[in-house]
Amino acid sequence: MQTITIDIINQNALRLLQDLELLQLIRLRKEKTQSDTVVNWATKYKGAMTKEPLTDIDNQLNELRNGWE
């Protein structure tokens, strides 16, 4: 089996390739995009929030919760 990468310029070409796949002459695979890869959220957002005392965070949470009632 041989693997090649092609760029689709026209949607008709994609339809032709899909027809070849239906005939079991080729197999189409999508490339993994950046959204398919696993994101390391810890490193992405590290340092995004400032450190606050635990009491301040508890007070903010209580205010938010009381706002719903």
KETORGU-644187 format. One record per atom (N, C-alpha, C, O): x, y, z. Coordinates in pm, whole numbers, always signed. Last residue first. Layout:
BEGIN
(r (X,Y,Z))
...
This chain:
BEGIN
(r (-3038,+3261,+4387))
(r (-3155,+3234,+4474))
(r (-3249,+3352,+4480))
(r (-3351,+3345,+4548))
(r (-2827,+3344,+4245))
(r (-2922,+3256,+4178))
(r (-3048,+3235,+4260))
(r (-3152,+3197,+4207))
(r (-2675,+3485,+4424))
(r (-2735,+3558,+4314))
(r (-2840,+3476,+4241))
(r (-2932,+3532,+4182))
(r (-2557,+3298,+4583))
(r (-2672,+3371,+4638))
(r (-2743,+3451,+4529))
(r (-2861,+3482,+4543))
(r (-2346,+3220,+4414))
(r (-2451,+3124,+4449))
(r (-2576,+3194,+4500))
(r (-2688,+3156,+4466))
(r (-2195,+3456,+4413))
(r (-2249,+3402,+4290))
(r (-2364,+3307,+4317))
(r (-2467,+3312,+4250))
(r (-2127,+3475,+4684))
(r (-2203,+3583,+4621))
(r (-2268,+3534,+4492))
(r (-2383,+3566,+4465))
(r (-1977,+3239,+4713))
(r (-2102,+3255,+4788))
(r (-2189,+3365,+4728))
(r (-2311,+3352,+4722))
(r (-1758,+3303,+4549))
(r (-1845,+3189,+4517))
(r (-1980,+3201,+4588))
(r (-2084,+3176,+4528))
(r (-1650,+3518,+4692))
(r (-1698,+3538,+4555))
(r (-1793,+3426,+4514))
(r (-1896,+3450,+4452))
(r (-1578,+3387,+4931))
(r (-1675,+3496,+4934))
(r (-1734,+3521,+4795))
(r (-1854,+3543,+4782))
(r (-1384,+3208,+4836))
(r (-1506,+3157,+4898))
(r (-1615,+3264,+4900))
(r (-1731,+3235,+4873))
(r (-1190,+3394,+4753))
(r (-1253,+3306,+4654))
(r (-1383,+3251,+4709))
(r (-1483,+3246,+4637))
(r (-1121,+3505,+4999))
(r (-1176,+3590,+4894))
(r (-1249,+3507,+4789))
(r (-1356,+3545,+4741))
(r (-1014,+3281,+5130))
(r (-1136,+3345,+5184))
(r (-1201,+3434,+5079))
(r (-1324,+3440,+5071))
(r (-783,+3224,+4987))
(r (-895,+3132,+4981))
(r (-1024,+3195,+5031))
(r (-1132,+3164,+4980))
(r (-635,+3500,+4811))
(r (-657,+3424,+4934))
(r (-784,+3339,+4922))
(r (-880,+3378,+4855))
(r (-523,+3442,+4475))
(r (-603,+3516,+4571))
(r (-617,+3433,+4698))
(r (-611,+3310,+4693))
(r (-314,+3477,+4196))
(r (-340,+3407,+4321))
(r (-418,+3499,+4414))
(r (-384,+3617,+4431))
(r (-460,+3524,+3872))
(r (-374,+3569,+3981))
(r (-411,+3492,+4109))
(r (-525,+3449,+4126))
(r (-454,+3317,+3586))
(r (-527,+3373,+3699))
(r (-429,+3415,+3807))
(r (-327,+3350,+3829))
(r (-261,+3231,+3412))
(r (-367,+3317,+3359))
(r (-447,+3383,+3471))
(r (-501,+3491,+3453))
(r (-73,+3049,+3489))
(r (-45,+3189,+3517))
(r (-152,+3284,+3467))
(r (-136,+3405,+3478))
(r (-155,+2829,+3237))
(r (-75,+2848,+3357))
(r (-41,+2995,+3373))
(r (+12,+3058,+3282))
(r (-297,+2753,+3015))
(r (-351,+2861,+3097))
(r (-273,+2885,+3226))
(r (-322,+2955,+3315))
(r (-135,+2554,+2899))
(r (-192,+2660,+2816))
(r (-236,+2779,+2900))
(r (-216,+2894,+2860))
(r (-71,+2375,+3098))
(r (+35,+2460,+3046))
(r (-20,+2576,+2964))
(r (+40,+2683,+2959))
(r (-330,+2269,+3142))
(r (-250,+2322,+3253))
(r (-141,+2416,+3202))
(r (-121,+2524,+3257))
(r (-423,+2167,+2902))
(r (-485,+2288,+2956))
(r (-401,+2351,+3066))
(r (-402,+2473,+3082))
(r (-307,+2041,+2636))
(r (-263,+2040,+2775))
(r (-308,+2172,+2838))
(r (-240,+2274,+2828))
(r (-516,+1884,+2408))
(r (-465,+2013,+2457))
(r (-426,+1998,+2603))
(r (-504,+1947,+2683))
(r (-476,+1651,+2153))
(r (-507,+1673,+2295))
(r (-440,+1802,+2340))
(r (-323,+1825,+2314))
(r (-605,+1718,+1825))
(r (-498,+1683,+1917))
(r (-539,+1718,+2059))
(r (-625,+1803,+2082))
(r (-810,+1818,+1676))
(r (-813,+1676,+1707))
(r (-707,+1637,+1810))
(r (-720,+1534,+1876))
(r (-746,+2079,+1627))
(r (-854,+2055,+1721))
(r (-865,+1909,+1759))
(r (-923,+1877,+1863))
(r (-554,+2052,+1427))
(r (-511,+2094,+1560))
(r (-620,+2069,+1663))
(r (-588,+2041,+1779))
(r (-638,+1749,+1251))
(r (-623,+1894,+1262))
(r (-582,+1927,+1404))
(r (-577,+1840,+1491))
(r (-528,+1475,+1076))
(r (-562,+1526,+1208))
(r (-538,+1676,+1209))
(r (-430,+1723,+1173))
(r (-675,+1418,+759))
(r (-559,+1450,+840))
(r (-607,+1500,+975))
(r (-713,+1561,+985))
(r (-892,+1151,+674))
(r (-873,+1293,+703))
(r (-747,+1310,+786))
(r (-717,+1228,+872))
(r (-866,+917,+414))
(r (-848,+946,+556))
(r (-830,+1096,+572))
(r (-761,+1160,+492))
(r (-995,+684,+187))
(r (-975,+824,+222))
(r (-962,+838,+373))
(r (-1037,+777,+449))
(r (-872,+431,-11))
(r (-928,+461,+121))
(r (-894,+607,+153))
(r (-778,+648,+146))
(r (-961,+287,-331))
(r (-877,+369,-244))
(r (-946,+383,-109))
(r (-1063,+350,-94))
(r (-1135,+99,-424))
(r (-1007,+113,-493))
(r (-907,+195,-410))
(r (-786,+174,-418))
(r (-1400,+60,-355))
(r (-1294,-3,-275))
(r (-1161,-8,-349))
(r (-1085,-104,-339))
(r (-1591,+213,-459))
(r (-1551,+97,-541))
(r (-1439,+16,-473))
(r (-1391,-83,-528))
(r (-1587,+416,-273))
(r (-1702,+325,-276))
(r (-1673,+199,-357))
(r (-1724,+91,-327))
(r (-1352,+541,-355))
(r (-1355,+475,-225))
(r (-1472,+376,-219))
(r (-1458,+266,-166))
(r (-1432,+650,-594))
(r (-1327,+549,-595))
(r (-1321,+472,-463))
(r (-1291,+353,-461))
(r (-1614,+836,-489))
(r (-1662,+727,-575))
(r (-1559,+615,-583))
(r (-1595,+497,-579))
(r (-1437,+1005,-360))
(r (-1533,+931,-280))
(r (-1593,+815,-360))
(r (-1619,+709,-304))
(r (-1306,+1111,-583))
(r (-1231,+1029,-487))
(r (-1325,+946,-399))
(r (-1295,+831,-368))
(r (-1520,+1253,-694))
(r (-1457,+1144,-768))
(r (-1378,+1051,-676))
(r (-1383,+929,-690))
(r (-1563,+1442,-492))
(r (-1669,+1345,-526))
(r (-1612,+1226,-603))
(r (-1652,+1112,-580))
(r (-1324,+1583,-511))
(r (-1355,+1510,-388))
(r (-1463,+1406,-414))
(r (-1455,+1295,-363))
(r (-1354,+1695,-762))
(r (-1245,+1600,-740))
(r (-1271,+1518,-614))
(r (-1243,+1399,-611))
(r (-1560,+1871,-715))
(r (-1584,+1759,-805))
(r (-1476,+1652,-788))
(r (-1504,+1532,-800))
(r (-1445,+2070,-563))
(r (-1530,+1973,-495))
(r (-1564,+1853,-584))
(r (-1593,+1745,-533))
(r (-1104,+2140,-620))
(r (-1240,+2147,-670))
(r (-1323,+2038,-602))
(r (-1276,+1926,-585))
(r (-873,+2093,-485))
(r (-895,+2228,-537))
(r (-1041,+2247,-576))
(r (-1095,+2357,-567))
(r (-724,+1917,-237))
(r (-847,+1924,-315))
(r (-870,+2068,-356))
(r (-884,+2156,-271))
(r (-405,+1788,-237))
(r (-484,+1906,-203))
(r (-605,+1910,-295))
(r (-590,+1907,-417))
(r (-284,+1475,-108))
(r (-328,+1561,-219))
(r (-403,+1680,-163))
(r (-459,+1673,-53))
(r (-42,+1237,-27))
(r (-123,+1350,+21))
(r (-156,+1437,-99))
(r (-70,+1470,-180))
(r (-26,+879,-24))
(r (+6,+1009,-83))
(r (-85,+1114,-23))
(r (-194,+1083,+27))
(r (+94,+557,+37))
(r (+22,+671,+90))
(r (+69,+798,+21))
(r (+189,+822,+9))
(r (+48,+224,-73))
(r (+123,+349,-85))
(r (+36,+464,-36))
(r (-84,+467,-64))
(r (+86,-118,+0))
(r (+0,+0,+0))
(r (+90,+123,+0))
(r (+194,+126,+65))
